[in-house]
Amino acid sequence: MQEASDGNIHVIRHGEVFVITLRGEVDHDDAPTFQQAWDAADRAMLPTTAVDLSQLVFGDSLLLSALLKAKHRHEADGRDLILVGPLQPAVHRLLDISGTIEYFTIADTGPAPNS
């Protein structure tokens, strides 16, 4: 099981699922670390990437853009991208107001514990 953590962005592999966990707030200051997490998911090329947003209280356009790009890449590769909730109010609002919430598969719980 590979694991890496940098502040509020944590990545781990659970079997055939690559999990990216976001905690606290993610904004443009986190762009390099967030990109590293996406790059690791793309290199792993596992059938499923789960993005755990249950502990994320704020995300801006960086988050939205990254999720949309990742969804597109995953679809092109025949892989699944799942958002894990429950979504905090600000994150739900970001996806709802942008009209993208229906674009994603959102699960209430993750594929495996993050600890």
C-alpha positions in Angstrom: 0.0 0.0 0.0 1.6 3.3 -1.1 0.8 6.3 0.9 1.8 10.0 0.7 0.5 13.1 2.5 1.2 16.8 2.2 -0.9 18.9 4.6 -4.5 18.8 3.5 -4.0 16.4 0.5 -3.4 12.7 1.2 -3.0 9.9 -1.4 -3.1 6.1 -0.8 -3.7 3.0 -2.8 -6.2 0.5 -1.6 -6.1 -2.6 -3.9 -7.5 -1.5 -7.2 -8.6 2.0 -5.9 -6.5 5.1 -5.8 -7.8 7.4 -3.1 -7.1 11.1 -2.9 -8.4 12.6 0.3 -8.8 16.4 0.6 -9.1 18.0 4.1 -9.8 21.5 5.3 -9.4 24.0 2.4 -8.0 23.5 -1.1 -7.3 26.6 -3.1 -4.8 27.9 -5.7 -2.0 27.8 -3.1 -2.3 24.0 -3.2 -2.1 23.7 -6.9 1.4 22.0 -7.1 0.5 19.4 -4.5 -2.9 18.8 -5.9 -1.3 18.3 -9.4 1.1 15.8 -7.9 -1.8 13.8 -6.5 -3.5 13.7 -9.9 -0.3 12.7 -11.6 0.1 9.8 -9.2 -3.4 8.7 -9.9 -2.8 8.8 -13.6 0.5 6.9 -13.3 -1.2 4.2 -11.2 -3.9 3.8 -13.9 -6.1 1.8 -11.5 -9.7 1.1 -12.5 -11.1 3.6 -10.0 -10.0 6.8 -8.4 -11.9 7.9 -5.4 -11.7 11.6 -4.3 -12.7 11.8 -0.7 -14.3 15.2 -0.1 -16.0 14.4 3.2 -13.5 16.4 5.2 -13.1 19.3 2.7 -14.8 22.5 3.9 -13.8 24.8 1.1 -12.7 24.4 -2.5 -12.4 27.0 -5.2 -12.2 27.0 -9.0 -8.9 25.0 -8.8 -10.9 22.1 -7.3 -13.7 22.3 -9.8 -11.3 22.5 -12.7 -9.2 19.6 -11.5 -12.2 17.4 -10.9 -13.6 18.2 -14.4 -10.3 17.5 -16.0 -9.8 14.3 -14.0 -13.3 13.1 -15.0 -12.5 13.7 -18.6 -9.2 11.8 -18.4 -10.8 8.9 -16.5 -13.6 8.6 -19.0 -11.1 8.6 -21.9 -9.1 5.9 -20.2 -12.1 3.8 -19.4 -11.6 4.3 -15.6 -14.1 5.4 -12.9 -13.8 8.6 -10.9 -16.0 8.7 -7.8 -16.4 11.6 -5.4 -16.9 10.5 -1.8 -19.0 12.4 0.6 -21.0 13.4 2.4 -20.2 16.7 0.8 -19.7 19.7 3.1 -22.1 22.6 2.3 -19.5 24.8 0.6 -18.3 22.0 -1.6 -21.9 20.9 -2.5 -22.7 24.6 -3.3 -19.6 24.8 -5.6 -20.7 21.8 -7.6 -24.4 22.8 -7.6 -23.9 26.4 -8.6 -21.5 25.4 -11.4 -24.1 23.0 -12.7 -21.6 20.1 -12.5 -22.9 18.1 -9.6 -24.9 15.7 -11.9 -21.7 15.1 -13.9 -20.1 13.2 -11.1 -20.8 9.9 -9.3 -21.0 10.8 -5.6 -20.9 8.0 -3.0 -21.7 8.4 0.7 -18.7 6.4 1.9 -15.3 5.5 0.6 -13.8 2.3 -0.7 -11.6 1.9 2.3 -10.6 3.7 5.5 -8.1 6.5 5.1 -6.0 5.7 8.0 
